[in-house]
Amino acid sequence: MPGFRSDNPLIVQGDHTILAEVASPRYEDARDQLARFAELIKAPEHVHTYRVTPLSIWNACAAGVGAAEIIGALQEFSKYAIPEHVSVEIRDFASRYGRLRLVRDERGLVLSANDVPLAEQVARAKQTAPLLGTRLSPREFLISPAARGDIKQALVKIGFPAEDLAGYTSGEALAFSLRDQTLAGLPFKLRAYQQSAAAAFHASGSDRGGSGVITLPCGAGKTIVGMACMSVLQCSTLILTTSVTAVRQWMRELLDKTSLREDEIGEYSGLAKDVRAVTIATYQIMSWRAGKDGDFPHLALFNERNWGFIVYDEVHLLPAPIFRVTASLQARRRLGLTATLVREDGREDDVFALIGPRKADVPWKVLENQGWIATAQCTEVRLPMPEELKMPYAVAEARDKFRIASENPLKIHAVRAILDRHPGEPALLIGMYLDQLEALAKPLGLPVITGSTPQRKRDELFTDFREGRIRVLAVSKVANFAIDLPEASLAIQVSGTFGSRQEEAQRLGRILRPKAGLNQAHFYSIVSRDTVEQDFALKRQLFLCEQGYAYSILDGEALGAPAAHSALQ
Amino acid sequence: MKLFDIDWHGFLAKLELFHKLPVDARRFFVEQVKPSTPVSKGVLAQFREPLIASGLMVMSPTGSHANVHPECRDFSRVIRAMARSRVYASPSRDTFHFYLNDNLTTPEITALSGPGAWGRLDHHELQRVYASVCSKAWPKGFLDAQSTGWELDHASAGEPHYLSGTAVLRAAQRLVQAIAESGPVMFSRIPEILPDTAPETISGAIRATLRYLLLFPFLRHDDLEPMIGLWPGLAEKLLNKAPAQPQPVAVGEPFHAPFLMEDMVAILSACAVEPIRLRGNDMRIFEAARQGLEESLGTLPEWIEASFNCGPQARIEFALFFLGAFVYVKRAGRPGADFRLEPTREGAEWLAMRPKERLRALIDGLRGSRKKAEALFADEVMSLAPDLSAMTSRADSAKLLPFILEGFASVPGDKYLRLADFLAWQSKTNNGLAALVKKDRYFSIRLNWQHVSGLSEEETESIWGQALFNFLRGRLLPLGAVTVAVEAGQKAICLALTDAGRYLLGTAQDFDIAGDPAAHVLIQPNFDVVFLTPSARVEASLARIGERKGRHVGTLFRITKNSIFAAAAASLTRDGVLETLREHCAAGIPPNVEAEINGWFARYRQVNVQPATLIHCPDAETAARVLATLGKKAARLTDTVLELRESKIQSAVTKKLREAGIFIRT
């Protein structure tokens, strides 16, 4: 084909996806360029897929990368000529950024367009018109401070994102610092990528910084990055996270790695309502209400103190009511932390508008190569169904089929075999069905944490696990989110929900921590062969492969589990 | 002459008015305005102003309509006649004959052809006009003429002399020579070509050249500029630019793939999975099915599709035609009642062959070394050069075929020749048709459903060149017998012969299907098949294994459970699929992908559905009695249901059952 350059790694396709050939000698340079303006969609072994979207282009523009630079990078690294319409659309997307600015001057909060026709368009669009105040000039509108978030959301929806340069309130001052040594006496220092991420967010205190999202893989230390951002801002902070366990994890980390005192850190959850200079709350409590049509009483926490900084942990899980309140908090600095910007509800543009553009994003492969996160080997172990369950399975309804297959009694042998394969390695046994977990845990003598386990008991067990007194812990769905178990290197999944991508990413995130020695983590998924469980496992397999994990399939017999015809012992 | 017998000096003057018009107004004037018919103001619309301003038209005193200016009516007639002429847009006998009848009278035509056998102009003589006028000998003879006496041999009795004097003759000759050297020119440039020539002499020269069909007027398509030129293609021949023997050239973008075979495989595979429904009215496949089949075809480079007219629709038609001719598919059912296309036993056997054997079967069928099947028109479809069969009798086709084969056999395998040069050279030096015409003056061929005789040298070269091209397009290219490419830095198409081509042409006993060294294909652990470089052959090969996701380059397929089931249903084996994937995919098969493919093949089962006759008995005891009576003719399915192993119960058996007290009710 004309102009074919075999050494180059990229193929730019007409649907705005970009394929990147990993084996190409120029792959790493190309990847570093792509990370600035494209989203990584999937990363299986040989060819990674990126996509250029309006949002990814706007994120790039917010970081100072223009259309010419983006197209130049694509041209430099492409095997073939770039489809002309892709270049045109990149220029078009990029041209829309920066044409509208929100600034603050003596008149108040002003939305300013770079030309009159655009101002007219904004004035007439039904999404934005109701949010505009007095027209100050042909190109300027006064905006109510309360509508700062709403107008940014609406402008993204009509395809013209606004650059918010209106600045922030400084909030209540809070002096503290990061420690050089943790409370446990271990040396503590920010890693280079954590420092860069915090610096990118802060932008030396300018109005271009102070709001945005930092994306780092599970296990890369997003909590540390959050603390680093807090330490440069030196102000009262509200942290929102996904569960009480996560709240307490934040509290532990803050005490362990900063000079903050216990009386300066408060928990705001179903169990406690302490509002302090640094307050950590759950999304659940914030979005709780007595009835379907009632108010959200705990949202008042946002106004309880003069917060200078709000941190949204696992921002991809931000519930709708929090979005609405965030729209009114645009004068506060805001940080979203996540391993993935992909939301199941597709509200990535609201995250962009209300939290801010992506400020930092380090590919997990880079962190893996540097040894900051462990490589993970994923293995699917397939077991036959016992003879006595084949007919009940065949005649069961679809949902029951899944349960029958998941609760295959032969799985215990596979679990034992896997644990024997990895002696001494701290392991999590993860399952969806509590009866099954109990049935597996009991003969193996394992403690079990479920949704009904009291918080105090959970904390005790997690502490024992972390400190090596318990080697294997059985956990149900509660272990999915935001639990930091740094010494887990083995996870065995005996039953899962219906192939949710987010679930798989979270489960693997729980075990991806740097380990002494091999720095290798293992994830086993045990399924019943030729059943719906295997069909659902295929979705999981596809997802994990697309995340770049090595994935293999093993017959249970090879692991030492019994064949189908032998009766369950 | 009918319309062109005008004062051309006046025409050139009026041309200046025409030049004032924008193109859309010109088009309106030419197509919508008749010389003597008024045009209403409403119809004139936005063209009224420019047409009136140019002076070509005048408004009526009432202002309700406009007419062509009386002094411009000849101009209007002539320019409309030029617009009707398709001589330059589509030069052929038909457009020539149309031009002839539109512009010359019968006596004038007869004067060029000579009277026919019945004393009047007949079909054969008309053909000869084309043969003589559209041959280089015609303008050459005129250019060599020393005096106006040349006209006497070609004018009708009583006709005024167009070459009214030596000045007009010389001017006309200079005009023809200049146009032969430069190509068609604008009418407005003629005075420049004939400087120092009196206007009436220029006018006479134009008239004469048009009268004697030395030059042809037409309107340039883009801007309707009046042009004049020789019969298309004559100029080069006139200037003695004989074709040179083609030399090897450097090329890029080489392409070769037996895509006809791959297309047949794709359609046959689809039929094997599920027979394709046919329309009852015309026995063709439904549009939705056609679109589905198009998705399964390999992708050809765009320049191949454009140059050889082999887009997806044409390819499907061609492949279906071949499948039918080789009896690899058959129609089953009845129109309106499950009318469908399904594979035959021969088709299934062919599908199960390895690619080389499949291709060999096709080539052998075409070469006639295979027993021809009984399908309708099989001989034509399966002939090596169907163009020849359409053009001539079977005996003459057999005489012409060796020229075609010999011509292409001279194409090297390791070097590329420019296709245009090759066709011109072969048409000049190895022209089977010219050889036959030379032997028999009245030799005729079928051209566009007409019998045509008296072929000129140029015509035989043109027809032969087209026959060669059609052989390339219809046989060599789709069977992977040639590699075509684009000349480096140019746009010229080039060709080289492959092993399969030598086998097809009969100069080799065997062949290898060449690999595709440029193909770089990867299988991802997420089951995507990614093409980093395009390869029609590999794409066609993998289309049977994966679900299509894209074309040319990128993620082209995804291997899924359903695609593997479909492959199994199309008689592919697990080992065959894995072997194909390993052969084409650079980094091998990821272990999880291989494990899943193995698992899916293991789950594939085929069941047969057939009608059965069941005997339902009221109780087990009755069933036992019936079974005892029928013996091996029945089998017990359940306690009370028996299956009859024969299609119906014989009367003797019925009688026995009755004797046992068992009466059958159907």
Interface residues (C-beta under 8 A of the other chain):
Chain A: M1 P2 F4 S6 I11 Q13 T17 L19 E21 A23 K42 P44 E45 H46 V47 T49 K79 Y80 E380 R529 D530 L538 Q541 L542 C545 E546 A550 Y551 S552 I553
Chain B: G252 E253 P301 L522 I523 Q524 P525 N526 F527 D528 V530 L532 T533 P534 G550 V553 G554 T555 K561 A587 P590 P591 N592 A595 E596 G599 R603
